Amino acid sequence: VERIHSQFTAIFGFSPDEVIGRSLYDTIIPTSRHEEGKNAKAEIKKGRHIFLETMRQHKDGSLFDVSITGVPISIEGKGAGVYAIYRDISNRKQAEEELKKARTAAEEATRAKSDFLANMSHEIRTPMNAIIGLSQLAMETPLTPQQLDYQKKIYTSANSLLRLIDDILDFSKIEAGKLDLEIDSFSLKAVLERVSSIINVESSEKGIDFSLHVLDAVPNYLRGDALRLEQVLLNLTANAVKFTSKGEVSVVVELAGESEQEADLRFIVSDTGIGMSPEQIEQLFQPFHQADLSITRKYGGTGLGLAICRRLLELMGSEIQVKSTIGAGSQFSFRACFDKAECEAPEIIAGISKELATELLTNRRILLVEDNDTNLQVARELLEQVGLEVIAATNGLEAVTLAAEKRFDGILMDLQ
């Protein structure tokens, strides 16, 4: 060292007499950084400027963070030395570390919350299914008109509550990264028929028209996640019905493009409802958000439906487009690309009458595995109503033992 600035003494604690004529390796460069210092010096000797953030030591041996800017000094084209500027950045580094810890803690808290809600799915749905199942059983017993009215309203309200719970749990699974697409062959017609059957009931109750148009060029048998496609369509169409008091709600499916292996489909959901302003559209896909508080009070809901739709479509590699005019309705559209199915998807029976079920199932034996007493009662009585003989097991070990001892026509159990 040939010369130092007074600030050098302020930062490192060495006086000029203690530094000038000595090597930096004997003063401010700690042993652990000697190799780094040699590499930096070599770079400067090559005529290069350097900048690095590293550790240096005080006179008392304590380490702290510094930034170093080093430039070569040349006289008449020859290297004559190095000019180095040191800055004490320990306060900045400490602030960055504290910010990093705070961010990590916040992320861990959010992840813990999401994991908790995602894992609570079974616990929350179990009592809800019991309420719905027992209400359904109660409505099939002799009741006074007043009692039947009460039971119908309990049943309807419980189903509405379950839909809200499903939204919250699905969103939590998405946030926790625990929701994956399940790719399989499916019939587009079957998906649309299920959506139509649900939405037709809701639109009829409000006295509005519901229409479904699938253009001829659209292939029916595809590969993708039929359940999540159905969920997106149900959310969009149910929303359209909710915010429409007169007129119609329509769903159009058209072919946006195709290759030999893939079909790119466009789904368009339109309504003649209350519509939205550009400002409301900007906030539309925020979780737990609705257009304004008056809408929340009037129409209810979690404000999660569209946020879930957006996240599901992102998993599918798509996004939602929105067009809307206040008082004139809204249009939601999205494109989704599916592989064409090599063969027809298996037909899924949506439901049969109790009379036909009884005819097909009487005297068949079912093993029912269920550890919740109320759910066991509900399932047993629903199965016995159609003539099935029900044998129950309360855990997996008992179920395996019974299955080895007796012949069953079917085994019903849940997972976890």
WOCOR-V275300 format. One line per field, one symbol per residue. psi: psi as a letter, one per 20 degrees, with the letter a starting at -180 (. if undefined). A space follows every 10 residues. Layout:
psi=???
//
This chain:
psi=phqqqhhghh giiprghigp irqhiifioq hijggggggg hhghhjjqqq pqpaqrqrhj iqqrpqqppp qqpqpljqpi appppppokh gghgggghgg gggggghhgg gggggghhii gghghghghg ggghgghhij rpqqhggggg hhhggghghg hhhggggggg hhgghjkjoq qoprqrohgg ghhggghghh ghhhhikqqp qppoqhipqh orpanhghgg gghggghggg ggjphqcrpq ppprohrqah hqpoqppooq rkbhrqrhhh hhjhjpqkpr grhhgghgia rijighhggg gghhhikrrp qppqppijrq ppqqqppqqp phrqqpppoh qrqhghgghh ipjqpppoop ipgghggggg hhghhkjqpp pqqirhghgg gghhhqpqiq pprrp.
//
